[in-house]
Every structure is written in structure tokens, then in C-alpha cells.
């Protein structure tokens, strides 16, 4: 149950950087800053999935596009590794002034290298995570190595990366070569988690070894097994998020104990801000999600309204049958109820009084386990029709609506 807010803040070169802040509905345990891979964007599937998965675990996560990438303003050709690091520091400053300074820094690929370089300028950060990160920014040169001669000769060259064309300047290459990352890692002074896939074809596993060996304890390494560099499979991104959340919990503030609840006798429903139809449902201190299925334009993050209505009928049926059997001291061991809902033409309903229009039909299947007699089973079938929700659905219903605010 999370929400996503769009933010913009000035980056290292004065251009406005586009960001998303994913956060839980309710108290935020801590904030995290996520840096995406080289020439990627904050909306890369892995970045979005990891950020949102961490938000589900109580963190507020800011992910943003570096200068000249994604929806951020500016010219990528005028940037370099140092300006990316400065963008990260500006993002941390923005969080510090609003949602709270980041306690956790997470970086994917060159974004991981960047958070290592920026960590000493974010004093509130207690933990750093790298995912498939190069041990040195200089490693990224191999992506445009065929153009290095032209870059050195002419001062710049246009390079195609991941199907997109980028202007790479001589200054960017020199900046990549000059970064003293080994020294920064040795002086990190923060907990470090290194995530890397052994068969990463873009950034070899030896980079993880270099980063891990250069760092001082506390440090941890977790293999991402057969994941690709971009964590393009949903399961790989979600696994990485689970590992990060579990590992980082040791270094985060305690989870807030505040529980959002609806007033007694009320059910409160609020949009989450995610997708078109997702809503948070509060019943007392219980929190649930409601949504529409994907074929109806939703994101399938929770049951549909009719799904909840069917669940209410099924739960009420089971409880009513159990209550009666217990009172009679019958040997009922287990009750199972299956409910399905559909809208049918009234003329297809033999028991209905009307023959026009469409009606709602709930098909309910009752399974009773235990050494019950035939008479007891038949009686419990009759009792199922007496459950309060069943009677509500069949009886006259009045819904009153008033507007406030």
C-alpha cells in the first residue's frame, strides 16, 4: 500500500531533475536514495520494482533521472561522473529539506559506483548498497571504447548505447579515469552490501570482489545467481529488494508503531495514488488493498469490489455454519466455501421475480468435512442461507451518500 509523488529539484548544473518518491501509506520508517544505471532512467523496470518493493516495507525511496536523462532537463553530453555524484548529493539535500535525509543509499551499475563516491557527503546515511556496480568509474569506458580514438582526436564523439545516441566528451573520459574510488571505499565508514550476479555480462563479478575487499567491516556480499545486469526479470528485482530490506533493517531506525485505523463501525477507503483504481481499505486496524483486474484497466494490486463482496458472503457463510454446528455439538471438522459472481440476464434466472434487465448471481459451493450424518449436512446447508450477509444481499438495501469537504 504505497503512493508515488512526482518531485523536481535543481541538479548539479542548474537543470531541473525529475524524480519519483515512493512511500508507504502511513508512517515512513526511513528514507532511501536510489541511483540508476549509466544512460538508464529512474523508470527502468528494476529501479521501479526495487523502489516500490522497499516502499512496501516502510521506506520512502527517492529515484531520479540524472541530468540530461529520462525526464530531467539538461544536456547529457555536458555531464560526467563527477556531475552525477553532485546530482546525488543534491537529491540527498532535497530529501533532507523535506521528507528526511536518506539513511540508505542504493545504486545500480554505475549508480552503485556513484553512491560509493557520494556517501561521504551524506553524513546521515548509515548503509550503502551496490547492485552490479563497477569497481571503478573508468570501467564504463569499455562501453564506448571503439570511439575513444575519435573522442581523443576530436574532443567528442557520438556513441550508440542501448539503442540511443549519446555525445561523449573527452572531459567525461578524463573524469572517469581520475576518480579515486578505492580510497573512498576504504574510508566509507558505513555498512556496505554488495549484490552481484556471477555471470553478469556487462560488469564482471571481479568488480564485486574489488569493492568488497576494499571496504572495511561491516560488509556483506549476496549473489544474484543467474540474474542479468539490468535485473530485467521481476523475480530478480523483487529478490534484490527483499535482501536489501532485510539487511538494511539492522541499520535503520525502529519501525514506527503508529497504526492507522478506521473509527469503530466504519470502513474507510482512500485512493493510494498508484495506478488508476487502487484504494486502501481500513477496517478497524486492518489494512487491505482494493483494485480492478488488469483486463478492466486496473493494476490487480488487490481484490475487486465484487471480490470483497464475494469474500464477505463466503466468510459469513462459513462462520454461520460453524457457529450452528458448535452450538449443536456436531462433529464438523472444517468448513470451506467457494463463491463466484457474475451478472446474468434476468430471463435466465428461474427463481427471480423479474424477467427484464440483468441481475447479480452469486454461486456458492459449501464443503463440510467430518463424520456428519446426511440429516446434519442438509440442515447445515439450510443454515448457510441464513447468514447475515446472504440476507442483506437478498433483502431491501438502502445506501445513503453525503458530501463533505
MORACOR-V649599 format. One record per residue. N is the residue number from 0. PHI is phi in whole degrees, -180 to 180 (none if undefined). OMEGA is omega in radians with two decimals (none if undefined). D_LAST is the distance of its C-alpha to the last C-alpha in whole Angstrom. Layout:
# MORACOR-V649599
((N;PHI;OMEGA;D_LAST) (N;PHI;OMEGA;D_LAST))
This chain:
# MORACOR-V649599
((0;none;-3.06;24) (1;-130;3.06;24) (2;-126;3.12;22) (3;-127;3.12;24) (4;-112;3.08;23) (5;-92;-3.12;25) (6;-129;3.02;26) (7;-140;3.12;29) (8;-150;-3.11;32) (9;-72;3.12;35) (10;-94;-3.03;38) (11;-65;-3.10;42) (12;-108;3.10;43) (13;88;3.12;40) (14;-72;3.11;38) (15;-78;3.14;34) (16;-99;-3.11;34) (17;-91;-3.05;32) (18;-140;2.99;30) (19;-125;3.08;28) (20;-115;3.11;27) (21;-91;-3.09;27) (22;-149;-3.13;25) (23;-71;2.98;25) (24;-79;-3.05;21) (25;115;-3.05;21) (26;-62;3.09;24) (27;-102;-3.11;27) (28;-69;-3.13;30) (29;-165;3.11;32) (30;-109;3.12;32) (31;-133;3.12;34) (32;-120;-3.08;36) (33;-113;3.11;37) (34;-112;-3.08;40) (35;-83;-3.07;41) (36;-77;-3.09;44) (37;-59;-3.14;46) (38;64;3.08;45) (39;-85;3.07;42) (40;-148;3.12;39) (41;-64;-3.09;36) (42;-94;3.01;35) (43;-55;-3.05;38) (44;-52;-3.10;38) (45;-64;-3.13;39) (46;-62;-3.13;37) (47;-65;-3.09;34) (48;-66;-3.14;35) (49;-66;-3.14;36) (50;-60;-3.10;33) (51;-71;3.10;31) (52;-66;3.09;33) (53;-67;3.09;33) (54;-63;3.09;29) (55;-61;-3.13;30) (56;-99;3.00;32) (57;99;-3.13;30) (58;-99;2.94;30) (59;-95;-3.00;29) (60;-121;3.07;31) (61;-99;3.01;31) (62;-122;-3.04;33) (63;-143;3.06;34) (64;-90;3.05;37) (65;-63;-3.12;40) (66;-51;3.07;41) (67;81;-3.13;42) (68;-120;3.10;40) (69;56;-3.13;38) (70;-101;3.12;35) (71;-81;3.11;36) (72;-80;3.10;38) (73;101;-3.10;41) (74;-114;-3.12;45) (75;-58;-3.11;46) (76;-62;3.13;49) (77;-96;-3.12;49) (78;-101;3.00;48) (79;-153;-3.10;50) (80;-62;-3.13;49) (81;-63;3.12;49) (82;-70;3.05;46) (83;-64;3.09;44) (84;-61;3.13;45) (85;-66;3.05;43) (86;-59;3.11;40) (87;-61;3.13;40) (88;-64;3.09;40) (89;-64;3.10;37) (90;-64;3.10;35) (91;-64;3.09;36) (92;-62;3.13;35) (93;-63;3.10;32) (94;-63;-3.11;31) (95;-58;-3.11;32) (96;-80;-3.09;30) (97;-128;-3.03;27) (98;-72;-3.13;27) (99;124;-3.10;30) (100;-59;-3.09;34) (101;-69;3.04;35) (102;-89;-3.07;37) (103;-126;3.05;38) (104;-114;-3.13;40) (105;-128;3.13;40) (106;-137;-3.12;43) (107;-108;3.12;44) (108;59;-3.14;47) (109;-64;3.03;48) (110;-62;3.07;44) (111;-67;3.08;46) (112;-63;-3.13;49) (113;-67;-3.14;46) (114;-69;3.04;44) (115;-64;-3.14;48) (116;-73;-3.07;48) (117;-91;-2.97;45) (118;-56;-3.09;45) (119;-71;3.12;47) (120;-100;3.05;44) (121;-123;-3.01;41) (122;-61;-3.11;43) (123;-74;-3.11;40) (124;-68;-3.14;40) (125;-106;-3.08;42) (126;-147;-3.11;43) (127;-130;3.12;44) (128;-126;3.03;44) (129;-116;3.14;46) (130;-126;3.13;46) (131;57;-3.01;49) (132;-90;2.98;50) (133;-67;3.13;53) (134;-75;3.11;55) (135;-148;3.07;55) (136;-58;-3.12;54) (137;-60;-3.14;57) (138;-59;-3.05;57) (139;-68;-3.14;54) (140;-59;-3.07;57) (141;-66;3.10;59) (142;-68;3.11;56) (143;-125;-3.13;57) (144;-60;3.11;61) (145;-61;-3.08;63) (146;-102;-3.06;61) (147;-62;3.14;62) (148;-63;3.12;66) (149;-65;3.13;64) (150;-63;-3.13;61) (151;-68;-3.09;64) (152;-77;-3.02;66) (153;-102;3.13;63) (154;92;3.13;61) (155;-169;3.08;58) (156;-156;3.08;58) (157;-91;-3.08;55) (158;-121;3.09;55) (159;-95;-3.14;53) (160;-129;3.14;51) (161;52;3.09;49) (162;81;3.12;50) (163;-120;-3.09;48) (164;-101;-3.13;51) (165;-130;3.08;50) (166;-92;-3.12;52) (167;-106;-3.11;54) (168;-96;3.07;55) (169;-59;-3.13;58) (170;-65;3.11;56) (171;-66;3.12;54) (172;-61;-3.14;57) (173;-63;3.14;59) (174;-66;3.10;55) (175;-62;-3.10;55) (176;-70;-2.98;59) (177;-94;-3.04;58) (178;-76;3.13;56) (179;-88;-2.99;57) (180;-67;-3.14;55) (181;-56;3.13;57) (182;-65;-3.13;57) (183;-65;3.14;54) (184;-65;-3.13;53) (185;-62;-3.12;56) (186;-103;-3.02;54) (187;-56;3.12;51) (188;68;3.12;50) (189;-138;3.08;47) (190;-63;-3.08;47) (191;-129;3.01;48) (192;-119;3.12;48) (193;-109;3.06;49) (194;-110;-3.12;49) (195;-157;3.08;51) (196;-92;-3.10;52) (197;-58;-3.08;56) (198;-111;3.08;57) (199;-59;-3.08;54) (200;-82;-3.12;56) (201;-96;3.10;54) (202;-126;-3.04;54) (203;-62;-3.09;57) (204;-62;3.12;57) (205;-62;3.09;59) (206;-65;3.10;57) (207;-62;3.13;55) (208;-62;-3.13;58) (209;-62;-3.14;58) (210;-64;-3.08;55) (211;-64;-3.11;55) (212;-70;-3.14;59) (213;-74;-3.07;58) (214;-84;3.04;55) (215;-101;3.13;56) (216;-69;0.10;54) (217;-80;3.12;52) (218;-146;-3.11;52) (219;-143;3.06;51) (220;-129;3.08;52) (221;-131;3.12;51) (222;-79;3.07;52) (223;-98;3.04;50) (224;52;-3.03;53) (225;-97;3.11;53) (226;-67;3.03;50) (227;-86;-3.03;50) (228;-62;-3.07;49) (229;-89;-3.10;46) (230;49;-3.02;45) (231;-71;3.07;44) (232;-81;-3.12;44) (233;-54;-3.09;41) (234;-61;3.14;43) (235;-69;3.12;44) (236;-65;-3.13;41) (237;-68;3.08;39) (238;-64;3.11;43) (239;-59;3.14;43) (240;-64;3.13;39) (241;-63;3.13;40) (242;-64;-3.13;43) (243;-61;-3.10;41) (244;-62;-3.13;38) (245;-66;-3.13;41) (246;-66;-3.05;43) (247;-71;-3.08;41) (248;-57;3.13;39) (249;-68;-3.04;43) (250;-111;-3.12;42) (251;-99;3.04;38) (252;-61;3.11;36) (253;-58;3.11;35) (254;-63;3.13;33) (255;-63;-3.09;30) (256;-93;-3.13;29) (257;-63;-3.14;26) (258;-116;3.08;25) (259;-77;-3.13;21) (260;-145;3.04;20) (261;-86;3.11;18) (262;-67;3.12;18) (263;-54;3.12;22) (264;84;-3.12;21) (265;-118;2.95;18) (266;-119;-3.12;18) (267;-110;-3.11;16) (268;-125;-3.14;16) (269;-136;3.04;14) (270;-64;3.13;16) (271;-87;-3.06;19) (272;90;3.12;19) (273;-103;3.13;23) (274;71;-3.05;24) (275;-88;-2.95;22) (276;-127;-3.03;21) (277;-63;3.12;22) (278;-132;2.99;19) (279;-93;-3.14;20) (280;-115;3.10;20) (281;-110;3.05;20) (282;-124;-2.97;22) (283;63;3.09;23) (284;-96;-3.12;24) (285;-88;-3.10;25) (286;-119;-3.14;24) (287;-140;3.06;25) (288;-117;3.00;24) (289;-125;-3.11;23) (290;-158;3.00;24) (291;-109;3.08;27) (292;-66;-3.09;30) (293;-61;-3.12;32) (294;-72;3.06;33) (295;-108;3.09;30) (296;94;3.13;28) (297;-95;3.14;27) (298;-115;3.06;29) (299;57;3.12;30) (300;-85;3.12;28) (301;-167;3.12;28) (302;-61;3.06;28) (303;-78;3.07;27) (304;-54;3.10;24) (305;-70;3.04;28) (306;-63;3.10;30) (307;-66;3.12;27) (308;-65;3.08;28) (309;-65;3.11;32) (310;-64;3.12;32) (311;-63;3.12;30) (312;-65;-3.13;33) (313;-65;-3.14;36) (314;-65;-3.14;35) (315;-63;3.12;35) (316;-61;-3.12;38) (317;-60;-3.11;40) (318;-66;-3.13;38) (319;-65;3.12;39) (320;-64;3.13;43) (321;-62;-3.12;43) (322;-60;-3.11;43) (323;-67;-3.12;45) (324;-63;3.12;48) (325;-65;-3.13;48) (326;-64;3.13;48) (327;-85;-3.10;51) (328;59;3.10;52) (329;-87;-3.07;53) (330;-80;3.09;54) (331;-86;-3.07;51) (332;-91;-3.11;50) (333;-158;3.07;47) (334;-115;3.03;45) (335;-130;-3.12;43) (336;-129;3.04;41) (337;-115;-3.10;40) (338;-127;3.00;38) (339;-128;-3.08;37) (340;-130;3.01;35) (341;-155;3.05;35) (342;-101;-3.10;35) (343;-126;3.06;38) (344;-70;-3.11;39) (345;-57;-3.11;40) (346;-67;3.12;43) (347;-88;-3.11;44) (348;-102;-3.08;43) (349;-71;-3.07;46) (350;-91;-3.04;44) (351;-83;-3.13;41) (352;-78;-3.12;41) (353;-93;3.12;40) (354;-122;-3.12;42) (355;-121;3.09;39) (356;76;-3.12;36) (357;-119;3.12;35) (358;-129;3.08;35) (359;-90;3.09;33) (360;-122;3.06;36) (361;-107;3.05;36) (362;-98;-3.04;40) (363;-121;3.10;40) (364;-115;-3.07;44) (365;-111;3.08;45) (366;-116;-3.13;47) (367;-116;-3.12;49) (368;-110;-3.13;51) (369;131;-3.11;54) (370;-78;3.14;57) (371;-90;3.05;56) (372;-78;3.10;58) (373;-61;3.13;57) (374;-66;3.13;56) (375;-67;3.12;54) (376;-62;-3.14;52) (377;-65;3.14;52) (378;-66;3.13;50) (379;-67;3.04;47) (380;-64;3.09;47) (381;-66;-3.13;46) (382;-64;3.13;44) (383;-57;-3.14;42) (384;-73;-3.12;41) (385;-99;-3.13;39) (386;-64;-3.05;37) (387;-56;-3.13;33) (388;-67;3.07;32) (389;-57;-3.13;34) (390;-66;3.10;34) (391;-63;-3.11;30) (392;-66;-3.10;31) (393;-93;-3.07;34) (394;-96;3.07;32) (395;-64;-3.12;30) (396;-128;3.08;26) (397;-121;3.08;23) (398;-117;3.11;20) (399;-106;-3.11;17) (400;-126;3.07;13) (401;-132;-3.09;10) (402;-102;3.04;7) (403;-127;3.11;4) (404;72;none;0))
